[in-house]
């Protein structure tokens, strides 16, 4: 066999015979270790892949991002094999890798139960102990369709049948199980084991609600047992912090089938909602935004002009009236452009910054609705800026200063920045997109931000900067965004008069800091485990009377607290003090003021700040002054400057 040369990390150039497997080359080079796959010329491949030409070859460690993907994909196959052994009538469909795990969709006559998941896990462990070799084969498309039809796997046959005629497909087999897959996979089932099946959910075949409902079994897999256990502990913590559980428990909001995807905010939750809006409004006063109220329903010609109709029509609530089609607005930007177009604008009028808290509605499919994080009705701290090209840099810098101020106010520190660039389908001229992407990146560099590129992830009308916040559970959420619009100014024909009297095309920026208020509340509740900052807490102080005799004084304390602007309530129930304290703790009340006969006689309270324990009794005036100081809404000073403490 002819000799080839391979560049192997840590070993330099390694000679090999053409046709040797990646495993053989890496083992001889002394770097195989516990690899689960190999990287050949930048592409992940099976260790059994034969190397035919010069190039670069490296091992893929189990704990690396590539290695985890291989482990999770292989574990999905392992689960499917176990399901087929236990429930032969179940049909397999698709089983991809997702963040931190995998899932596999099955068609089966009855719902899988928690006991079924335990049985499936035990069967998976048996297959791991069997250490079955995992082998890749290539088969003609039509032959593969026939194979799976013969096995009674109609869904898998349909997937293969959608592949162009004449093409070959790759199959992976392990023991009596075979599946369609591009790979790579672990060499044998014995390489797996650190996994856990977590839950079952419904999923439509191919994501289309007109198709059959399947059962989606979720799982997680890791390189070792220790990492798995740490992840499961994090999942348990996430379960405890789940806003869908905490929200109703704290009497903030509820969700009902009478209005799917549109939450009911209770009085306590409405306080949180309104406080967030008030906080953003306080920023608008200092940063020069003008708030507007725009219609909720438009004739769809508006969305056709903006370009949203083609992209969002299926996600809009549409209706007919007076023989015309109308749409409930899913976003504010077309209405803001229409508003800007009313009346002639001069360069002296710019920049114009429209802010809008109007309700938005999107027809999210029922299968993707999730608490407050994925809803059908919501509001955003949404704004659109119209400025001259010369003003764009300062507007961008202003957005960064506002973002920093907000993140500092909430203590958000673990933030990463991404520039999302032109997608495959877009509106506007490529040259405008190139300029816009360059402007965003240069602005970030000037402000001292590190950032990554997310190619193709921009909106159809313009590139975007996304600030991705990592919460206490290590999950990433996109909060603040700013986009340069490369399409709507021209599609609506908006112009302004320049200093020389000629018409100019304004720059249009889309920006949000919190994003959806509903979603932000969900994130904040889970990040803080319901311990909201004092200024945001729906009930800031709870006064606890020790006896019936001190209840009257307790009422007087509440009146003074409320007069000072604090949200205070009295618990004068005929219960033991310990019971009342535990009740306040369960409701995450930031401050408790205990009043008994002694406190009543001396105009004092015994304070207890959440997380700080009991304090000696103090004069009511002192406690009140401290509570007012602590409860002040952030941002009363000047806007912060400089980069937003991001990674």
N, C-alpha and C positions, 0 to 999 in steps of 0.2 A: 504493500500500500504506500502511496506517496506520503511524504512527511509534510506536516504543516506546523506553523508557529502560532502560539497563542499567548497573549499578554494576560498574565494572572496577577492580581493584586498581591503585593508582598513577595512575589516570586520572580518578577520580571518576565522574560520570554521563556516559555516552556514548549519543548518540541513534543509533537504527538503524531500519531498515524491517522491519516484521514479515515473517518468512520468510527473512531473511538467514541465512547459515550462521554458526556460531560462528567459523569460520576468518576469514570476511570481516570480522566485527565486530572481532575481536582484531587482525587485520592493520591495519585502518584506525586502531585505537587505538594502534598501534605497540608492542604487547606480545606479538605472536604468537611471535617468536623461533623456537626449535627445538621448540616444543610438539608433543607427540604426541597430545594430546586436550585437552578443555576441561572445566571444572567449571561446570555450570549449576545455580544454586540449590542448591549443595551436592552435586550428583550428577555423576559422571564421564560424559561423553558424547563421541561422535565429533566431530571438528572439522567434519564435514559436516552435523551436526545443525542443523536450522533452528530459529531462535529466534522464538517467536510472541508472547511477552508480556514485560512488564516483569520485571526480576529482577536477579540477580547472575551475572556471567560472569567466569571467570578462566582463564588458560592453565594447562596441566598440563605441567610440565617433565619431561624424560626421567628425570632422576636423583631425582625426588621419589618417595615411596612409591606414590602413585597412578600416576605415570609408569612406574615399574618394573613395576607390575602389568600395565599396558597392553602394554609391551614384551614381557614374558614370555608373556602370553596370545597375543599376535600371533606370537611365535616358536614357540609350540606349534603353531599353525596352519601356520606355515611348514614345520616339521618334518613334519607330517602330509602336506602337499602334496608334499614331497620324497619321502617314503616311497611315496606313491601313484604318483609318476612312475617310481620305480625298481622298485617291486614292486606292480604293478597288482592282484594277487590279495589283497594285504593289506587287511583291513577296519579302519576307524577306529572308535573307541568314544568315550572321553572324554579331554580334555587340559587339566586345570586348572593354575592357578598354585599353587606351593608356596613355602615360605621359600627365598629365594635362587635360585629357578628355576621349573621346570615339568616336567611329564611328559605323555606321551600313551600310552594303551594301544592295542595293535594285536592283531588276530587274524591270524596268519600260519602257514603250513604248517611252517616250520622256524625254529629259533632265530636271532635276529639275532647276528652275530659282530662283534668289534671292527672288522674290515675293512668290514662293512656300515655301521657308525656313521660311519666315515671317508667312505664313499661318500655317505651321507645328508648329512653336513655339506657336502661339496663341492657337492651338488645344491642345498642351501639357499643357498649363496653365489651360485650361478647365478641363483636366483629373486630374490635381493636385487638382483643386477646388472640384472635385467629390470625392476625398479622397477614391479611390477604394482600398479595401483590396487586398493585394498581398499574394497568397497562393501557397504553393509547393505541388505537387502531384507526385507520382511515378507510372510509367506505363511500361508494357512490351515493348521491342523494336519494335516488329512487330505491336503491337497495335498502338504505337505512329506513325510508318510509315503510317499506314492506316489512322490515324486521320489527319495527315498533307496532305496526298494525297487527302483526301476528302475535305480539305480546299483549294485545288489548290496550295499548297505550295511545289512545286517539289524540290526546292533547300534544304529546311529544311528536307524533306523526304529523300533526298540523303545523307545528313549528318547523320541522324539517322540510315539509312541503312548501313552506314560504321561501326557502332558499332557492336562488335561481337554478333552473334545470341545467344539468351537465356538471355541476360543481360537486366536489367531494366534501364530506363532513368528517369531523373527528369525533370519535367515541372513546369513552373511558370505561373499562370494565374492572370489577373487583369481585372475585368469586362468581356468584350467580347473578350479579347485578351489573347492568350496563346503562350508561346515560350519555346523552349528547352533551359535549362540552369542548370549549376551545383549549382548556387547561391553562397553565400546568397544574399538576397535582403531586401530592406526596408520593414517594415510591411504594409505600404500603400502608395499610390501615393501622399498623402498629405504631406509626409515627404520631397518631392522634391520641386524644385522651383528656386534655384540659378543656372540657366543654360543659355547657349547661343549656338545656332547653328552658326558655323563659315563659312564653305564653303563646296563645293561639288567637288569631283575629280573622275576620272575614276579608276576602279580596275577590274582586271580579276578574274573571278570565280576561287576560290582556288589558286589564284596567278599564274595561268598558262596562258600564252598569247595565247595558242591555244583554250582557252575556251572563253565564252561570256564575253563581257565587261559590267560590272555593274556600278552603281552609288554609290559612297561612300560619305555619308553625315557625316561631322565631327561636333563635338560639344565639349563644355567644361562644367564642372559642379563642384560646390564647396559647402562648408558647409553653407555659408551665402552669402548674396548679396554684402556685403562690399568687401569680398575676391574676388568674381567674378568680380566686377568692377575694382579692382586693377589689376587682371589678364588681363582683356580686355584692360586696358590702356597699359599694357606691350606688348600685341599683337599689338596694334596700333603703339607703338614705334618700335617693330620688323618690322612692315610693312614699316615704314619710313627708317629703317636701312637695309632693305633687299638688299643683295649684287647684286641680280638679277636686282634690280632697280637702285641702286647707281652705279654699275659697268658701265653700258652704259651711265648713266647721267654724270659720271666723265670721260667718254671716256677711260675707262680702258680695257674693253673687251666686246665681244658680242658673242651670241650663234645663230647658224643658222641650219636650217633643212638640209642643204647641207652636214653637218657633225655632226650628233646628238651626244651630249655628249662630244664633243671635241671643246673647246672654241677657238675663235680668240682673241689673245691679241693685242690690238692696241698699237701704239708707247708709249703712256703714261703708259699703263698697263705693257708693256714689260720692261720699266724702273723699275717699282716696282718688277717685277719678277726677273730681273737680279740683282737688289740690294740685294734681299733676298739670292740669290745664292752666290753673292760676299761676303755677311756677313758670310754665313756658310763656304765658302772657307777660309775666314780669320781665322775662328776657327780651321779648319783642319790643317792649317800651324802650329798653336801653340799646337795642341793636337796630332800631329804625324800621321795624316791620309794621305794615298796615294790615289789620285784620279785615277780612271780607266774608260775606255770607253769599254763597252761590246756590243755584237751584239743585235739587236732588234728582230731577227728571228732565231729560232733554230729548228733543227729536234726535233720532240716530244719525241724522246728517252731520251733526257735530262730531260724532265719533268716526264717521267715515272721512271727514276732512282731516281729523287728527291722525288717522291711521290705526286707531285702536279697534275699530269695528272688525277689521279682518283678523286681528290678533286675539281680541278678547270677546268676540261675539258669543262664543259658547259658554263664557263665564259671566255673562251679563243677565240681569233680570229684564226681559223685554216684554212690552205690552203694546196693545193697539188702542188708539183713541182717535175719533174723528177720521177714521180710515187712514191714519198715519202710524208709523212705528216709532215708539219711544223707548228709551232705555234709562233704568235707574243707574245713576253714575257710579262706576267702579273706581274712579280716580278724579282728582280735581283739576289736573293740568289743562284739559281742553277748555273747561269753563274759564280758567284764569287767562288763557290766551285770548279767548273771545272778549273777556272783560278789558284786557289791555288794548284791544283793537277799537274800543269805543272812544272816539275823539282822537284828535291829532296829538302826537307826543313829540316833545322836543328833547334834545340832549340835556337841557336844563331840568327836565322832569325825572331823569334817570339818576340813580337806579330806583326802580319801583319794586317793592318787596311785598307781595301778596301772601298773607297767611290765612289759613282756612281750617277750621275744626269741623266742617260739615260731615254728616254721616255718609259713608261709602258702603256699597253693597256689591258683593261678588258671589256668583252662583258656584260656590265650591261644592264638589260632589260629596254626598253624605259620607262616603267611605274615608274621606281625608279630614273631616271635621274633628277637631281635638281641643276641647276646653276653650280657653281664650287665645291659644296660639294659632289656631286655624278656624276662622269664623266666617260668617257670611255678611255680618254687619259690624262696622267699626268706624272709628275716627282716627285721624293721624294728626300729629303736629306738623302739618304739611305746609310747604311754602314754595313759591316760585318767584325767582328774581329775574327782572328784565333790566339789562344794563348795556352800556356801550362796551365794545371790545376792550377799550382802555381801562374800564372799571372792573373787568372780570377778575384780575389777579387780587385786587383788594376785597372783592366779594368772597372769593375763595378763602382768603386769609381770615375774613370775618367769620365764615362758617367754621373754620378750624378753632378759632378762639371760643366760639359759642360751644362747640363740641367739648373742648377741654373743660370749660366751666361746668357743664352738665355732668360730665363723667367724674369730676372732682366732687361735685355735690353728692353723688350717689356712691362714691368710693369705688368706682370701677377702675381697676388698675391693669388687669390682664386683657389687653386689647391688641388685636393685630389688624393691620390695614391692607386692603387688597384693591388693586385697580382692575376693574372688569372691562374688557375690551370688546371690540365689534363682534357681534354674533354672525352666524351664517346668513340669517335673514335680517335685513336692516333697512331703514329708511334714511334718505339723505345721501349726500355726495361723499364718496370715500375720502376725498381731500379734507372735508370738514371733520370727519371722524379722526383722521390722522392728527389734525391740529388740536382737536379736543383732547385726545388721549395724551398728546405731548404736553398740553397745558396742565392737565391734572397731575401728571407725573412731575413736571417741573415745580409746580406749586408745593407738592409734598416734599420734594427735595429741599426747596428753599426754607420750608418750615421745620426741617430736621427730622422728618418722619422716615422710618424704614417701611418698606411695603413690598408686597409680592404681586405678581401679575396673575390674573385669572383670564386667560385667553377665551374669547367667545362668550363670556358670561354677562356682557353688558345688556341693557335693555334694547329693544328694537329701534329706539329713537336716539340713543346716545350712550357713551361710555359712562362708567360709574365708579366712584370710590366708595367702598364699604368698610365700615368700622365694625369688626367682629369681636364681640365681648365674650370672654370665657368665664362662665359662672362658677359658683362654689362646687358644682358637680362636674366641672371640667368640660361642660358642653359649650359649643360655640353658637352665638346668636348674632345676627346682623342687626345693629341698631341704627346708628347714624349713616346716612348716605347722601351723596351729592352727585348730580348728573349734569352733563352738558347736553342740551337738546340740539341734535343735528338735523331735525326734520320739521318740527311744528312751526317755527317762525316762518319758514318758506311756505309750508302747506296752508297756513292761514294768511300769508302775505302781510305780516305785521312789519311796520317800519317806524322809524323816528327821524326827525329832522336834525341833521348834523350841523356843526357850527358854520360850515360853508354853504348851508342852505340845501344841500343835496340830501336824498333819503339814504338812510343806513339800515342795515339789518341788525336788530338788537340780539345780544347774547341772552339765551334763556337757560337758567339753572333751576333744576329741581332739587329740593333739599328737605331732609327730615332729620331730627335729632333723636327723639324717642321712637319714632316710627308709629306703628299702631298703638294707641293707648291701651287697648285691651291686651294686646300681646305683651306690652311692656309691664303691665300689672302682673301678668302670669310669670314673666321672667323674674321680676322683683320679689314676688311672693316666694318663689322657689329658691332664689339666691339667698334670701334672708331667712328662709324657713318661717315666714310670716311675721318676723320681728321687724316691722317697718320702722324707718326713722321716725323720731318723735314728731317732726313737723308734718309727716304724712299719715301718721296713725289715726284711724277714725275716732278712737277714744284715747285721749292722751293721758288723762289722769282718772283713776277710779278712787273715790273716797269710801272707806270702809268704816262703818260705825260699829263699835264694840258692843254697845248695849242700846236698848230703846231710849235711854236717857240721853245718849250722845247723838242720836239720829238728827235731832233738831239742829245741833251745832254742825253736823255733817252737811245738812242742807245749806246752811249759811256759807260753809267753805266752798261748796259747789258753786253757789251764786258768785262768790268773789273770784273764783277761778274762771268762770265763764265771762265775767265782766272784764277780765284781763285778756280775753280772746282765746282762752284754752277750751278744748273740748273735754268736759268733765261730766262724770255720772256718779251717783251715790248708790252704794249697795247697803241697804238698811234691813236686809232680810234677817229674820230671826234664826240665824245660823251661827255656828262657831266661827271664830276669826280665821282659823286654819282653813276651813272650807272656803271662805270668801277669798282668801289669798290664792288658793289653788285655782279657783274659778277665774280670777284675774290673770293668773299665769297661763291658763289654758287659752284665754282670749288674747294673749300676747300684749297685754296692756303695759305700756312703757313705764308708767309711774303709778304707785299706790300710796295713798295718804291715809293712815289709820288714825281714827279719832275715838278716844274714850273719855271717861269723866275727867281725867287729869288734863288731857289736851283741851277739852272744852272749857275748863276753868281758867286756862292760861293762854288761850288763843294760839294754840300750837297744833302741830300735826306730827305724827311719826312716819317719816317718808321711807319708801322702799322703791329704789330704782331697779328696773329689770336688769339682771346680770350683775348687780352691785350689792345685793343683799340689803339687810336692814341698816338704818342709820339711827342715831339718837334723835329724840324729838327736837324739833326746832320751831321757831316762831313761824306762823303761817305766812307772814310777809316775806320772810327769807325764802321759804319754800316756793312761794308764788313767783318771786323775782327769778330764782334759778330756773323754774319750769318755763317761764316766758322766754328766758335767754336760750335755753336748750331747744325750745320749740320754734325758734325763728326760722322762717323759710330761707333757704340758702340763696345766695346771689344778691345780697343787698348792697355789696360793694361794687367796685369796678370790675369789668370783665377781665378774666385772667388772660395773660398773653403767653406766647411760646408754645412749644409742642405739647401735645396731650399725653403724657406719660404712657407711651405705647411701646410694645416690643417690635 
